[in-house]
Amino acid sequence: MADIWAYILSRPRKIFLLVLAGIFVLWIVFGDYGVLARLRMEAEHSMLKNRQQEEESKIIENNRKIKLVDDPAAIEKIAREKYNFSRDEETLFIIEEK
């Protein structure tokens, strides 16, 4: 232990630079703009890009549905499928799957 202190006391400039370099490395890795923060931000960015693509596809699908509302045949199809509507002269059979 005495040899370590003797070495430290005999070369204070070298030890100071090593400690300073160590602090700098820790700052680069763990700082606010460090490597770990960068990795977290990139993961969040990719997640948000995926979410944006999903939302844009939902918007496109909704716009397609809105355009179909003007078509009487599409309205009739939705009424028949979703609400089980039928015409007066038709008999409706509902088959439920188990």
Residue pairs with C-beta under 8 A, 6 or more apart in sequence:
8 15
27 34
28 34
28 35
29 35
29 36
30 36
31 37
68 74
68 75
68 78
69 75
79 85
80 86
84 92
84 94
86 92
